[in-house]
Amino acid sequence: MEFTVSVTFECMTAKDPLDAAKKAAKWLLDDCGAEFMIYDVVNEETKEEFTVDLSEEYGDAVLPK
């Protein structure tokens, strides 16, 4: 199966778009923030949409949108 996975950072302060993207990447990769994010996931075949909260237990992590 193929999925589109999105995460949104709102109100990020940066000097330019590149700086904003680099800050987001650093936060996810270096600061161990990725497991506390809520992701929007779309099944490309069925177009079903979900939210996935990685800080939750498996049974509670995936919810239909």
mmCIF file as Biopython writes it, N, C-alpha, C and O atoms, coordinates in Angstrom:
data_model
#
loop_
_atom_site.group_PDB
_atom_site.id
_atom_site.type_symbol
_atom_site.label_atom_id
_atom_site.label_alt_id
_atom_site.label_comp_id
_atom_site.label_asym_id
_atom_site.label_entity_id
_atom_site.label_seq_id
_atom_site.pdbx_PDB_ins_code
_atom_site.Cartn_x
_atom_site.Cartn_y
_atom_site.Cartn_z
_atom_site.occupancy
_atom_site.B_iso_or_equiv
_atom_site.auth_seq_id
_atom_site.auth_asym_id
_atom_site.pdbx_PDB_model_num
ATOM 1   N N  . MET A ? 1  ? 0.829   -1.175 0.000  1.0 0.0 1  A 1 
ATOM 2   C CA . MET A ? 1  ? 0.000   0.000  0.000  1.0 0.0 1  A 1 
ATOM 3   C C  . MET A ? 1  ? 0.877   1.244  0.000  1.0 0.0 1  A 1 
ATOM 4   O O  . MET A ? 1  ? 2.015   1.220  0.471  1.0 0.0 1  A 1 
ATOM 5   N N  . GLU A ? 2  ? 0.341   2.308  -0.525 1.0 0.0 2  A 1 
ATOM 6   C CA . GLU A ? 2  ? 1.047   3.587  -0.524 1.0 0.0 2  A 1 
ATOM 7   C C  . GLU A ? 2  ? 0.254   4.605  0.278  1.0 0.0 2  A 1 
ATOM 8   O O  . GLU A ? 2  ? -0.975  4.651  0.212  1.0 0.0 2  A 1 
ATOM 9   N N  . PHE A ? 3  ? 0.984   5.424  1.040  1.0 0.0 3  A 1 
ATOM 10  C CA . PHE A ? 3  ? 0.372   6.426  1.900  1.0 0.0 3  A 1 
ATOM 11  C C  . PHE A ? 3  ? 1.060   7.768  1.711  1.0 0.0 3  A 1 
ATOM 12  O O  . PHE A ? 3  ? 2.253   7.833  1.414  1.0 0.0 3  A 1 
ATOM 13  N N  . THR A ? 4  ? 0.299   8.829  1.886  1.0 0.0 4  A 1 
ATOM 14  C CA . THR A ? 4  ? 0.864   10.164 1.994  1.0 0.0 4  A 1 
ATOM 15  C C  . THR A ? 4  ? 0.827   10.528 3.472  1.0 0.0 4  A 1 
ATOM 16  O O  . THR A ? 4  ? -0.217  10.435 4.117  1.0 0.0 4  A 1 
ATOM 17  N N  . VAL A ? 5  ? 1.970   10.943 4.003  1.0 0.0 5  A 1 
ATOM 18  C CA . VAL A ? 5  ? 2.072   11.285 5.419  1.0 0.0 5  A 1 
ATOM 19  C C  . VAL A ? 5  ? 2.462   12.757 5.518  1.0 0.0 5  A 1 
ATOM 20  O O  . VAL A ? 5  ? 3.441   13.195 4.913  1.0 0.0 5  A 1 
ATOM 21  N N  . SER A ? 6  ? 1.677   13.518 6.294  1.0 0.0 6  A 1 
ATOM 22  C CA . SER A ? 6  ? 1.940   14.947 6.458  1.0 0.0 6  A 1 
ATOM 23  C C  . SER A ? 6  ? 2.010   15.296 7.929  1.0 0.0 6  A 1 
ATOM 24  O O  . SER A ? 6  ? 1.329   14.707 8.768  1.0 0.0 6  A 1 
ATOM 25  N N  . VAL A ? 7  ? 2.848   16.264 8.213  1.0 0.0 7  A 1 
ATOM 26  C CA . VAL A ? 7  ? 2.912   16.842 9.549  1.0 0.0 7  A 1 
ATOM 27  C C  . VAL A ? 7  ? 3.003   18.350 9.347  1.0 0.0 7  A 1 
ATOM 28  O O  . VAL A ? 7  ? 3.696   18.819 8.444  1.0 0.0 7  A 1 
ATOM 29  N N  . THR A ? 8  ? 2.306   19.107 10.184 1.0 0.0 8  A 1 
ATOM 30  C CA . THR A ? 8  ? 2.264   20.550 10.025 1.0 0.0 8  A 1 
ATOM 31  C C  . THR A ? 8  ? 2.858   21.232 11.248 1.0 0.0 8  A 1 
ATOM 32  O O  . THR A ? 8  ? 2.513   20.910 12.385 1.0 0.0 8  A 1 
ATOM 33  N N  . PHE A ? 9  ? 3.747   22.168 11.002 1.0 0.0 9  A 1 
ATOM 34  C CA . PHE A ? 9  ? 4.282   23.025 12.040 1.0 0.0 9  A 1 
ATOM 35  C C  . PHE A ? 9  ? 3.627   24.389 11.852 1.0 0.0 9  A 1 
ATOM 36  O O  . PHE A ? 9  ? 3.748   24.998 10.789 1.0 0.0 9  A 1 
ATOM 37  N N  . GLU A ? 10 ? 2.941   24.863 12.869 1.0 0.0 10 A 1 
ATOM 38  C CA . GLU A ? 10 ? 2.292   26.159 12.770 1.0 0.0 10 A 1 
ATOM 39  C C  . GLU A ? 10 ? 3.068   27.202 13.553 1.0 0.0 10 A 1 
ATOM 40  O O  . GLU A ? 10 ? 3.638   26.918 14.607 1.0 0.0 10 A 1 
ATOM 41  N N  . CYS A ? 11 ? 3.078   28.409 13.021 1.0 0.0 11 A 1 
ATOM 42  C CA . CYS A ? 11 ? 3.681   29.570 13.701 1.0 0.0 11 A 1 
ATOM 43  C C  . CYS A ? 11 ? 5.167   29.375 13.996 1.0 0.0 11 A 1 
ATOM 44  O O  . CYS A ? 11 ? 5.640   29.769 15.062 1.0 0.0 11 A 1 
ATOM 45  N N  . MET A ? 12 ? 5.901   28.776 13.072 1.0 0.0 12 A 1 
ATOM 46  C CA . MET A ? 12 ? 7.335   28.603 13.269 1.0 0.0 12 A 1 
ATOM 47  C C  . MET A ? 12 ? 8.041   29.912 12.936 1.0 0.0 12 A 1 
ATOM 48  O O  . MET A ? 12 ? 7.854   30.466 11.852 1.0 0.0 12 A 1 
ATOM 49  N N  . THR A ? 13 ? 8.843   30.401 13.857 1.0 0.0 13 A 1 
ATOM 50  C CA . THR A ? 13 ? 9.601   31.622 13.644 1.0 0.0 13 A 1 
ATOM 51  C C  . THR A ? 13 ? 10.923  31.277 12.974 1.0 0.0 13 A 1 
ATOM 52  O O  . THR A ? 13 ? 11.668  30.421 13.451 1.0 0.0 13 A 1 
ATOM 53  N N  . ALA A ? 14 ? 11.207  31.955 11.860 1.0 0.0 14 A 1 
ATOM 54  C CA . ALA A ? 14 ? 12.445  31.711 11.124 1.0 0.0 14 A 1 
ATOM 55  C C  . ALA A ? 14 ? 12.754  32.939 10.276 1.0 0.0 14 A 1 
ATOM 56  O O  . ALA A ? 14 ? 11.894  33.792 10.060 1.0 0.0 14 A 1 
ATOM 57  N N  . LYS A ? 15 ? 13.994  33.016 9.800  1.0 0.0 15 A 1 
ATOM 58  C CA . LYS A ? 15 ? 14.381  34.174 8.996  1.0 0.0 15 A 1 
ATOM 59  C C  . LYS A ? 15 ? 13.967  34.042 7.535  1.0 0.0 15 A 1 
ATOM 60  O O  . LYS A ? 15 ? 13.857  35.046 6.831  1.0 0.0 15 A 1 
ATOM 61  N N  . ASP A ? 16 ? 13.733  32.801 7.066  1.0 0.0 16 A 1 
ATOM 62  C CA . ASP A ? 16 ? 13.296  32.582 5.689  1.0 0.0 16 A 1 
ATOM 63  C C  . ASP A ? 16 ? 12.758  31.155 5.564  1.0 0.0 16 A 1 
ATOM 64  O O  . ASP A ? 16 ? 12.883  30.377 6.509  1.0 0.0 16 A 1 
ATOM 65  N N  . PRO A ? 17 ? 12.160  30.786 4.413  1.0 0.0 17 A 1 
ATOM 66  C CA . PRO A ? 17 ? 11.583  29.445 4.269  1.0 0.0 17 A 1 
ATOM 67  C C  . PRO A ? 17 ? 12.581  28.308 4.471  1.0 0.0 17 A 1 
ATOM 68  O O  . PRO A ? 17 ? 12.243  27.275 5.048  1.0 0.0 17 A 1 
ATOM 69  N N  . LEU A ? 18 ? 13.804  28.503 3.997  1.0 0.0 18 A 1 
ATOM 70  C CA . LEU A ? 18 ? 14.819  27.456 4.178  1.0 0.0 18 A 1 
ATOM 71  C C  . LEU A ? 18 ? 15.136  27.257 5.650  1.0 0.0 18 A 1 
ATOM 72  O O  . LEU A ? 18 ? 15.255  26.122 6.112  1.0 0.0 18 A 1 
ATOM 73  N N  . ASP A ? 19 ? 15.272  28.338 6.379  1.0 0.0 19 A 1 
ATOM 74  C CA . ASP A ? 19 ? 15.534  28.262 7.816  1.0 0.0 19 A 1 
ATOM 75  C C  . ASP A ? 19 ? 14.391  27.555 8.535  1.0 0.0 19 A 1 
ATOM 76  O O  . ASP A ? 19 ? 14.630  26.749 9.435  1.0 0.0 19 A 1 
ATOM 77  N N  . ALA A ? 20 ? 13.159  27.849 8.148  1.0 0.0 20 A 1 
ATOM 78  C CA . ALA A ? 20 ? 11.998  27.199 8.765  1.0 0.0 20 A 1 
ATOM 79  C C  . ALA A ? 20 ? 12.030  25.693 8.524  1.0 0.0 20 A 1 
ATOM 80  O O  . ALA A ? 20 ? 11.796  24.909 9.444  1.0 0.0 20 A 1 
ATOM 81  N N  . ALA A ? 21 ? 12.319  25.292 7.296  1.0 0.0 21 A 1 
ATOM 82  C CA . ALA A ? 21 ? 12.381  23.857 6.984  1.0 0.0 21 A 1 
ATOM 83  C C  . ALA A ? 21 ? 13.509  23.174 7.741  1.0 0.0 21 A 1 
ATOM 84  O O  . ALA A ? 21 ? 13.349  22.056 8.230  1.0 0.0 21 A 1 
ATOM 85  N N  . LYS A ? 22 ? 14.640  23.843 7.837  1.0 0.0 22 A 1 
ATOM 86  C CA . LYS A ? 22 ? 15.773  23.260 8.573  1.0 0.0 22 A 1 
ATOM 87  C C  . LYS A ? 22 ? 15.449  23.115 10.055 1.0 0.0 22 A 1 
ATOM 88  O O  . LYS A ? 22 ? 15.824  22.120 10.675 1.0 0.0 22 A 1 
ATOM 89  N N  . LYS A ? 23 ? 14.756  24.096 10.628 1.0 0.0 23 A 1 
ATOM 90  C CA . LYS A ? 23 ? 14.356  24.005 12.035 1.0 0.0 23 A 1 
ATOM 91  C C  . LYS A ? 23 ? 13.402  22.835 12.257 1.0 0.0 23 A 1 
ATOM 92  O O  . LYS A ? 23 ? 13.527  22.110 13.244 1.0 0.0 23 A 1 
ATOM 93  N N  . ALA A ? 24 ? 12.449  22.650 11.344 1.0 0.0 24 A 1 
ATOM 94  C CA . ALA A ? 24 ? 11.507  21.533 11.459 1.0 0.0 24 A 1 
ATOM 95  C C  . ALA A ? 24 ? 12.240  20.202 11.369 1.0 0.0 24 A 1 
ATOM 96  O O  . ALA A ? 24 ? 11.978  19.292 12.155 1.0 0.0 24 A 1 
ATOM 97  N N  . ALA A ? 25 ? 13.158  20.085 10.412 1.0 0.0 25 A 1 
ATOM 98  C CA . ALA A ? 25 ? 13.917  18.842 10.250 1.0 0.0 25 A 1 
ATOM 99  C C  . ALA A ? 25 ? 14.768  18.558 11.486 1.0 0.0 25 A 1 
ATOM 100 O O  . ALA A ? 25 ? 14.834  17.417 11.943 1.0 0.0 25 A 1 
ATOM 101 N N  . LYS A ? 26 ? 15.417  19.586 12.027 1.0 0.0 26 A 1 
ATOM 102 C CA . LYS A ? 26 ? 16.242  19.395 13.223 1.0 0.0 26 A 1 
ATOM 103 C C  . LYS A ? 26 ? 15.390  18.941 14.397 1.0 0.0 26 A 1 
ATOM 104 O O  . LYS A ? 26 ? 15.775  18.040 15.142 1.0 0.0 26 A 1 
ATOM 105 N N  . TRP A ? 27 ? 14.240  19.564 14.557 1.0 0.0 27 A 1 
ATOM 106 C CA . TRP A ? 27 ? 13.368  19.196 15.663 1.0 0.0 27 A 1 
ATOM 107 C C  . TRP A ? 27 ? 12.945  17.739 15.548 1.0 0.0 27 A 1 
ATOM 108 O O  . TRP A ? 27 ? 12.945  17.011 16.541 1.0 0.0 27 A 1 
ATOM 109 N N  . LEU A ? 28 ? 12.584  17.308 14.335 1.0 0.0 28 A 1 
ATOM 110 C CA . LEU A ? 28 ? 12.140  15.925 14.139 1.0 0.0 28 A 1 
ATOM 111 C C  . LEU A ? 28 ? 13.288  14.929 14.289 1.0 0.0 28 A 1 
ATOM 112 O O  . LEU A ? 28 ? 13.116  13.882 14.913 1.0 0.0 28 A 1 
ATOM 113 N N  . LEU A ? 29 ? 14.445  15.239 13.730 1.0 0.0 29 A 1 
ATOM 114 C CA . LEU A ? 29 ? 15.548  14.287 13.702 1.0 0.0 29 A 1 
ATOM 115 C C  . LEU A ? 29 ? 16.424  14.328 14.946 1.0 0.0 29 A 1 
ATOM 116 O O  . LEU A ? 29 ? 16.746  13.282 15.511 1.0 0.0 29 A 1 
ATOM 117 N N  . ASP A ? 30 ? 16.809  15.512 15.374 1.0 0.0 30 A 1 
ATOM 118 C CA . ASP A ? 30 ? 17.798  15.639 16.441 1.0 0.0 30 A 1 
ATOM 119 C C  . ASP A ? 30 ? 17.201  15.783 17.825 1.0 0.0 30 A 1 
ATOM 120 O O  . ASP A ? 30 ? 17.785  15.315 18.803 1.0 0.0 30 A 1 
ATOM 121 N N  . ASP A ? 31 ? 16.065  16.415 17.923 1.0 0.0 31 A 1 
ATOM 122 C CA . ASP A ? 31 ? 15.501  16.707 19.237 1.0 0.0 31 A 1 
ATOM 123 C C  . ASP A ? 31 ? 14.483  15.669 19.685 1.0 0.0 31 A 1 
ATOM 124 O O  . ASP A ? 31 ? 13.793  15.865 20.686 1.0 0.0 31 A 1 
ATOM 125 N N  . CYS A ? 32 ? 14.386  14.565 18.948 1.0 0.0 32 A 1 
ATOM 126 C CA . CYS A ? 32 ? 13.510  13.453 19.308 1.0 0.0 32 A 1 
ATOM 127 C C  . CYS A ? 32 ? 12.054  13.880 19.455 1.0 0.0 32 A 1 
ATOM 128 O O  . CYS A ? 32 ? 11.342  13.376 20.324 1.0 0.0 32 A 1 
ATOM 129 N N  . GLY A ? 33 ? 11.622  14.785 18.628 1.0 0.0 33 A 1 
ATOM 130 C CA . GLY A ? 33 ? 10.253  15.256 18.699 1.0 0.0 33 A 1 
ATOM 131 C C  . GLY A ? 33 ? 9.279   14.467 17.838 1.0 0.0 33 A 1 
ATOM 132 O O  . GLY A ? 33 ? 8.065   14.595 17.996 1.0 0.0 33 A 1 
ATOM 133 N N  . ALA A ? 34 ? 9.796   13.660 16.938 1.0 0.0 34 A 1 
ATOM 134 C CA . ALA A ? 34 ? 8.934   12.965 15.984 1.0 0.0 34 A 1 
ATOM 135 C C  . ALA A ? 34 ? 7.927   12.040 16.652 1.0 0.0 34 A 1 
ATOM 136 O O  . ALA A ? 34 ? 6.817   11.878 16.145 1.0 0.0 34 A 1 
ATOM 137 N N  . GLU A ? 35 ? 8.281   11.440 17.760 1.0 0.0 35 A 1 
ATOM 138 C CA . GLU A ? 35 ? 7.368   10.500 18.410 1.0 0.0 35 A 1 
ATOM 139 C C  . GLU A ? 35 ? 6.252   11.202 19.175 1.0 0.0 35 A 1 
ATOM 140 O O  . GLU A ? 35 ? 5.350   10.543 19.691 1.0 0.0 35 A 1 
ATOM 141 N N  . PHE A ? 36 ? 6.301   12.517 19.254 1.0 0.0 36 A 1 
ATOM 142 C CA . PHE A ? 36 ? 5.251   13.270 19.937 1.0 0.0 36 A 1 
ATOM 143 C C  . PHE A ? 36 ? 4.346   14.025 18.967 1.0 0.0 36 A 1 
ATOM 144 O O  . PHE A ? 36 ? 3.484   14.795 19.390 1.0 0.0 36 A 1 
ATOM 145 N N  . MET A ? 37 ? 4.540   13.806 17.681 1.0 0.0 37 A 1 
ATOM 146 C CA . MET A ? 37 ? 3.769   14.516 16.660 1.0 0.0 37 A 1 
ATOM 147 C C  . MET A ? 37 ? 2.504   13.739 16.305 1.0 0.0 37 A 1 
ATOM 148 O O  . MET A ? 37 ? 2.417   12.525 16.492 1.0 0.0 37 A 1 
ATOM 149 N N  . ILE A ? 38 ? 1.537   14.476 15.790 1.0 0.0 38 A 1 
ATOM 150 C CA . ILE A ? 38 ? 0.338   13.861 15.226 1.0 0.0 38 A 1 
ATOM 151 C C  . ILE A ? 38 ? 0.440   14.013 13.714 1.0 0.0 38 A 1 
ATOM 152 O O  . ILE A ? 38 ? 0.595   15.119 13.198 1.0 0.0 38 A 1 
ATOM 153 N N  . TYR A ? 39 ? 0.350   12.893 13.017 1.0 0.0 39 A 1 
ATOM 154 C CA . TYR A ? 39 ? 0.530   12.870 11.574 1.0 0.0 39 A 1 
ATOM 155 C C  . TYR A ? 39 ? -0.811  12.679 10.874 1.0 0.0 39 A 1 
ATOM 156 O O  . TYR A ? 39 ? -1.680  11.957 11.363 1.0 0.0 39 A 1 
ATOM 157 N N  . ASP A ? 40 ? -0.971  13.327 9.731  1.0 0.0 40 A 1 
ATOM 158 C CA . ASP A ? 40 ? -2.112  13.095 8.856  1.0 0.0 40 A 1 
ATOM 159 C C  . ASP A ? 40 ? -1.670  12.081 7.818  1.0 0.0 40 A 1 
ATOM 160 O O  . ASP A ? 40 ? -0.655  12.278 7.150  1.0 0.0 40 A 1 
ATOM 161 N N  . VAL A ? 41 ? -2.427  10.987 7.676  1.0 0.0 41 A 1 
ATOM 162 C CA . VAL A ? 41 ? -2.052  9.908  6.776  1.0 0.0 41 A 1 
ATOM 163 C C  . VAL A ? 41 ? -3.220  9.612  5.841  1.0 0.0 41 A 1 
ATOM 164 O O  . VAL A ? 41 ? -4.362  9.474  6.282  1.0 0.0 41 A 1 
ATOM 165 N N  . VAL A ? 42 ? -2.922  9.515  4.543  1.0 0.0 42 A 1 
ATOM 166 C CA . VAL A ? 42 ? -3.940  9.213  3.542  1.0 0.0 42 A 1 
ATOM 167 C C  . VAL A ? 42 ? -3.531  7.955  2.796  1.0 0.0 42 A 1 
ATOM 168 O O  . VAL A ? 42 ? -2.415  7.867  2.285  1.0 0.0 42 A 1 
ATOM 169 N N  . ASN A ? 43 ? -4.443  6.972  2.731  1.0 0.0 43 A 1 
ATOM 170 C CA . ASN A ? 43 ? -4.243  5.785  1.928  1.0 0.0 43 A 1 
ATOM 171 C C  . ASN A ? 43 ? -4.452  6.202  0.476  1.0 0.0 43 A 1 
ATOM 172 O O  . ASN A ? 43 ? -5.554  6.609  0.109  1.0 0.0 43 A 1 
ATOM 173 N N  . GLU A ? 44 ? -3.422  6.110  -0.354 1.0 0.0 44 A 1 
ATOM 174 C CA . GLU A ? 44 ? -3.499  6.593  -1.730 1.0 0.0 44 A 1 
ATOM 175 C C  . GLU A ? 44 ? -4.492  5.810  -2.593 1.0 0.0 44 A 1 
ATOM 176 O O  . GLU A ? 44 ? -5.055  6.359  -3.540 1.0 0.0 44 A 1 
ATOM 177 N N  . GLU A ? 45 ? -4.704  4.554  -2.276 1.0 0.0 45 A 1 
ATOM 178 C CA . GLU A ? 45 ? -5.628  3.741  -3.074 1.0 0.0 45 A 1 
ATOM 179 C C  . GLU A ? 45 ? -7.083  4.027  -2.710 1.0 0.0 45 A 1 
ATOM 180 O O  . GLU A ? 45 ? -7.916  4.235  -3.592 1.0 0.0 45 A 1 
ATOM 181 N N  . THR A ? 46 ? -7.387  4.039  -1.420 1.0 0.0 46 A 1 
ATOM 182 C CA . THR A ? 46 ? -8.777  4.183  -0.976 1.0 0.0 46 A 1 
ATOM 183 C C  . THR A ? 46 ? -9.153  5.625  -0.651 1.0 0.0 46 A 1 
ATOM 184 O O  . THR A ? 46 ? -10.333 5.952  -0.519 1.0 0.0 46 A 1 
ATOM 185 N N  . LYS A ? 47 ? -8.143  6.486  -0.522 1.0 0.0 47 A 1 
ATOM 186 C CA . LYS A ? 47 ? -8.317  7.896  -0.120 1.0 0.0 47 A 1 
ATOM 187 C C  . LYS A ? 47 ? -8.832  8.038  1.318  1.0 0.0 47 A 1 
ATOM 188 O O  . LYS A ? 47 ? -9.277  9.117  1.709  1.0 0.0 47 A 1 
ATOM 189 N N  . GLU A ? 48 ? -8.774  6.962  2.104  1.0 0.0 48 A 1 
ATOM 190 C CA . GLU A ? 48 ? -9.138  7.039  3.518  1.0 0.0 48 A 1 
ATOM 191 C C  . GLU A ? 48 ? -8.121  7.926  4.233  1.0 0.0 48 A 1 
ATOM 192 O O  . GLU A ? 48 ? -6.922  7.848  3.965  1.0 0.0 48 A 1 
ATOM 193 N N  . GLU A ? 49 ? -8.612  8.775  5.150  1.0 0.0 49 A 1 
ATOM 194 C CA . GLU A ? 49 ? -7.747  9.682  5.896  1.0 0.0 49 A 1 
ATOM 195 C C  . GLU A ? 49 ? -7.745  9.306  7.370  1.0 0.0 49 A 1 
ATOM 196 O O  . GLU A ? 49 ? -8.775  8.938  7.936  1.0 0.0 49 A 1 
ATOM 197 N N  . PHE A ? 50 ? -6.573  9.406  7.976  1.0 0.0 50 A 1 
ATOM 198 C CA . PHE A ? 50 ? -6.390  9.047  9.373  1.0 0.0 50 A 1 
ATOM 199 C C  . PHE A ? 50 ? -5.537  10.099 10.065 1.0 0.0 50 A 1 
ATOM 200 O O  . PHE A ? 50 ? -4.791  10.832 9.415  1.0 0.0 50 A 1 
ATOM 201 N N  . THR A ? 51 ? -5.650  10.169 11.377 1.0 0.0 51 A 1 
ATOM 202 C CA . THR A ? 51 ? -4.660  10.861 12.194 1.0 0.0 51 A 1 
ATOM 203 C C  . THR A ? 51 ? -3.928  9.788  12.984 1.0 0.0 51 A 1 
ATOM 204 O O  . THR A ? 51 ? -4.534  8.844  13.492 1.0 0.0 51 A 1 
ATOM 205 N N  . VAL A ? 52 ? -2.628  9.949  13.076 1.0 0.0 52 A 1 
ATOM 206 C CA . VAL A ? 52 ? -1.800  8.988  13.795 1.0 0.0 52 A 1 
ATOM 207 C C  . VAL A ? 52 ? -1.010  9.751  14.848 1.0 0.0 52 A 1 
ATOM 208 O O  . VAL A ? 52 ? -0.213  10.632 14.525 1.0 0.0 52 A 1 
ATOM 209 N N  . ASP A ? 53 ? -1.238  9.405  16.103 1.0 0.0 53 A 1 
ATOM 210 C CA . ASP A ? 53 ? -0.549  10.031 17.237 1.0 0.0 53 A 1 
ATOM 211 C C  . ASP A ? 53 ? 0.465   9.033  17.773 1.0 0.0 53 A 1 
ATOM 212 O O  . ASP A ? 53 ? 0.099   8.065  18.439 1.0 0.0 53 A 1 
ATOM 213 N N  . LEU A ? 54 ? 1.726   9.265  17.486 1.0 0.0 54 A 1 
ATOM 214 C CA . LEU A ? 54 ? 2.768   8.313  17.865 1.0 0.0 54 A 1 
ATOM 215 C C  . LEU A ? 54 ? 3.002   8.238  19.373 1.0 0.0 54 A 1 
ATOM 216 O O  . LEU A ? 54 ? 3.674   7.322  19.846 1.0 0.0 54 A 1 
ATOM 217 N N  . SER A ? 55 ? 2.464   9.180  20.125 1.0 0.0 55 A 1 
ATOM 218 C CA . SER A ? 55 ? 2.637   9.124  21.581 1.0 0.0 55 A 1 
ATOM 219 C C  . SER A ? 55 ? 1.610   8.210  22.242 1.0 0.0 55 A 1 
ATOM 220 O O  . SER A ? 55 ? 1.699   7.954  23.443 1.0 0.0 55 A 1 
ATOM 221 N N  . GLU A ? 56 ? 0.643   7.718  21.482 1.0 0.0 56 A 1 
ATOM 222 C CA . GLU A ? 56 ? -0.409  6.842  22.017 1.0 0.0 56 A 1 
ATOM 223 C C  . GLU A ? 56 ? -0.031  5.373  21.824 1.0 0.0 56 A 1 
ATOM 224 O O  . GLU A ? 56 ? 0.833   5.042  21.012 1.0 0.0 56 A 1 
ATOM 225 N N  . GLU A ? 57 ? -0.697  4.497  22.587 1.0 0.0 57 A 1 
ATOM 226 C CA . GLU A ? 57 ? -0.539  3.055  22.410 1.0 0.0 57 A 1 
ATOM 227 C C  . GLU A ? 57 ? -1.113  2.665  21.054 1.0 0.0 57 A 1 
ATOM 228 O O  . GLU A ? 57 ? -1.921  3.403  20.490 1.0 0.0 57 A 1 
ATOM 229 N N  . TYR A ? 58 ? -0.706  1.519  20.528 1.0 0.0 58 A 1 
ATOM 230 C CA . TYR A ? 58 ? -1.090  1.119  19.171 1.0 0.0 58 A 1 
ATOM 231 C C  . TYR A ? 58 ? -2.589  1.185  18.919 1.0 0.0 58 A 1 
ATOM 232 O O  . TYR A ? 58 ? -3.008  1.730  17.898 1.0 0.0 58 A 1 
ATOM 233 N N  . GLY A ? 59 ? -3.393  0.661  19.796 1.0 0.0 59 A 1 
ATOM 234 C CA . GLY A ? 59 ? -4.832  0.643  19.576 1.0 0.0 59 A 1 
ATOM 235 C C  . GLY A ? 59 ? -5.480  2.020  19.542 1.0 0.0 59 A 1 
ATOM 236 O O  . GLY A ? 59 ? -6.533  2.189  18.928 1.0 0.0 59 A 1 
ATOM 237 N N  . ASP A ? 60 ? -4.868  3.004  20.189 1.0 0.0 60 A 1 
ATOM 238 C CA . ASP A ? 60 ? -5.409  4.358  20.240 1.0 0.0 60 A 1 
ATOM 239 C C  . ASP A ? 60 ? -4.678  5.324  19.317 1.0 0.0 60 A 1 
ATOM 240 O O  . ASP A ? 60 ? -5.084  6.481  19.200 1.0 0.0 60 A 1 
ATOM 241 N N  . ALA A ? 61 ? -3.625  4.886  18.666 1.0 0.0 61 A 1 
ATOM 242 C CA . ALA A ? 61 ? -2.789  5.783  17.882 1.0 0.0 61 A 1 
ATOM 243 C C  . ALA A ? 61 ? -3.423  6.198  16.565 1.0 0.0 61 A 1 
ATOM 244 O O  . ALA A ? 61 ? -3.227  7.330  16.122 1.0 0.0 61 A 1 
ATOM 245 N N  . VAL A ? 62 ? -4.180  5.308  15.927 1.0 0.0 62 A 1 
ATOM 246 C CA . VAL A ? 62 ? -4.727  5.570  14.598 1.0 0.0 62 A 1 
ATOM 247 C C  . VAL A ? 62 ? -6.230  5.801  14.710 1.0 0.0 62 A 1 
ATOM 248 O O  . VAL A ? 62 ? -6.971  4.948  15.197 1.0 0.0 62 A 1 
ATOM 249 N N  . LEU A ? 63 ? -6.663  6.969  14.250 1.0 0.0 63 A 1 
ATOM 250 C CA . LEU A ? 63 ? -8.079  7.307  14.254 1.0 0.0 63 A 1 
ATOM 251 C C  . LEU A ? 63 ? -8.493  7.791  12.876 1.0 0.0 63 A 1 
ATOM 252 O O  . LEU A ? 63 ? -7.726  8.484  12.206 1.0 0.0 63 A 1 
ATOM 253 N N  . PRO A ? 64 ? -9.708  7.431  12.441 1.0 0.0 64 A 1 
ATOM 254 C CA . PRO A ? 64 ? -10.182 7.965  11.166 1.0 0.0 64 A 1 
ATOM 255 C C  . PRO A ? 64 ? -10.372 9.479  11.290 1.0 0.0 64 A 1 
ATOM 256 O O  . PRO A ? 64 ? -10.718 9.995  12.352 1.0 0.0 64 A 1 
ATOM 257 N N  . LYS A ? 65 ? -10.143 10.153 10.204 1.0 0.0 65 A 1 
ATOM 258 C CA . LYS A ? 65 ? -10.282 11.614 10.211 1.0 0.0 65 A 1 
ATOM 259 C C  . LYS A ? 65 ? -11.695 12.035 9.905  1.0 0.0 65 A 1 
ATOM 260 O O  . LYS A ? 65 ? -11.990 13.229 9.869  1.0 0.0 65 A 1 
#
